[in-house]
Each structure stands twice: as C-alpha cells, then as structure tokens.
Amino acid sequence: METRLDPQLEERLKKRMLAFYFAGAVNVLIGLYVLLAGAAHMGQGTALLVALFFLGFAALDFYFPRAMKRRWLEEQARMRAAQGEQDRT
C-alpha cells in the first residue's frame, strides 16, 4: 500500500495525517524505551503492559492516516460521480 501523500489532498488533512505519523513515531520511541529500560524502574510485567499500551497506540496512529486518506478519496469519487450525473441532466 502506498503511503505517500496525494498532492490533491486538502492541506488540513495533510497536516492532520502528518500529526498522526509524528505521534506514532513518538509512541514507538516511548514504547521501546519503556520496554528496554522500564523494567529497572517498575516490575517487568508492568513495563511490558505499559510498552504494549504505547505500541498499541502507535499502531493506531499509523492506521488512522490511511483510513482518513481512503475515506477522503471515496468522498471525492462520490462527489465526482454526482457531478457527472448532474452534468448529464
């Protein structure tokens, strides 16, 4: 699946998508830090749960931009189809 941003996407949507990607990267870094160094400060089980929490949110942060882009493209196709039908009449 292509992850590049479409040049036609609205500027607000692009910014929102980039914010999700940034948040995902931060969540991955925090999750890995907690996974590697967290057991020294808290129990190993607790560190694992906290790391899984951050990595789970990172997965969501990388999924949402793709879903937003797909929904936007579907809406654009629907609008073009409606415009095409309106032009025919």
Secondary structure as a PSIPRED ss2 file (coil, helix, strand):
# PSIPRED VFORMAT (PSIPRED V4.0)

   1 M C   1.000  0.000  0.000
   2 E C   1.000  0.000  0.000
   3 T C   1.000  0.000  0.000
   4 R C   1.000  0.000  0.000
   5 L C   1.000  0.000  0.000
   6 D C   1.000  0.000  0.000
   7 P C   1.000  0.000  0.000
   8 Q C   1.000  0.000  0.000
   9 L C   1.000  0.000  0.000
  10 E C   1.000  0.000  0.000
  11 E H   0.000  1.000  0.000
  12 R H   0.000  1.000  0.000
  13 L H   0.000  1.000  0.000
  14 K H   0.000  1.000  0.000
  15 K H   0.000  1.000  0.000
  16 R H   0.000  1.000  0.000
  17 M H   0.000  1.000  0.000
  18 L H   0.000  1.000  0.000
  19 A H   0.000  1.000  0.000
  20 F H   0.000  1.000  0.000
  21 Y H   0.000  1.000  0.000
  22 F H   0.000  1.000  0.000
  23 A H   0.000  1.000  0.000
  24 G H   0.000  1.000  0.000
  25 A H   0.000  1.000  0.000
  26 V H   0.000  1.000  0.000
  27 N H   0.000  1.000  0.000
  28 V H   0.000  1.000  0.000
  29 L H   0.000  1.000  0.000
  30 I H   0.000  1.000  0.000
  31 G H   0.000  1.000  0.000
  32 L H   0.000  1.000  0.000
  33 Y H   0.000  1.000  0.000
  34 V H   0.000  1.000  0.000
  35 L H   0.000  1.000  0.000
  36 L H   0.000  1.000  0.000
  37 A H   0.000  1.000  0.000
  38 G H   0.000  1.000  0.000
  39 A H   0.000  1.000  0.000
  40 A H   0.000  1.000  0.000
  41 H C   1.000  0.000  0.000
  42 M C   1.000  0.000  0.000
  43 G C   1.000  0.000  0.000
  44 Q H   0.000  1.000  0.000
  45 G H   0.000  1.000  0.000
  46 T H   0.000  1.000  0.000
  47 A H   0.000  1.000  0.000
  48 L H   0.000  1.000  0.000
  49 L H   0.000  1.000  0.000
  50 V H   0.000  1.000  0.000
  51 A H   0.000  1.000  0.000
  52 L H   0.000  1.000  0.000
  53 F H   0.000  1.000  0.000
  54 F H   0.000  1.000  0.000
  55 L H   0.000  1.000  0.000
  56 G H   0.000  1.000  0.000
  57 F H   0.000  1.000  0.000
  58 A H   0.000  1.000  0.000
  59 A H   0.000  1.000  0.000
  60 L H   0.000  1.000  0.000
  61 D H   0.000  1.000  0.000
  62 F H   0.000  1.000  0.000
  63 Y H   0.000  1.000  0.000
  64 F H   0.000  1.000  0.000
  65 P H   0.000  1.000  0.000
  66 R H   0.000  1.000  0.000
  67 A H   0.000  1.000  0.000
  68 M H   0.000  1.000  0.000
  69 K H   0.000  1.000  0.000
  70 R H   0.000  1.000  0.000
  71 R H   0.000  1.000  0.000
  72 W H   0.000  1.000  0.000
  73 L H   0.000  1.000  0.000
  74 E H   0.000  1.000  0.000
  75 E H   0.000  1.000  0.000
  76 Q H   0.000  1.000  0.000
  77 A H   0.000  1.000  0.000
  78 R H   0.000  1.000  0.000
  79 M H   0.000  1.000  0.000
  80 R H   0.000  1.000  0.000
  81 A H   0.000  1.000  0.000
  82 A H   0.000  1.000  0.000
  83 Q H   0.000  1.000  0.000
  84 G H   0.000  1.000  0.000
  85 E H   0.000  1.000  0.000
  86 Q H   0.000  1.000  0.000
  87 D H   0.000  1.000  0.000
  88 R H   0.000  1.000  0.000
  89 T C   1.000  0.000  0.000
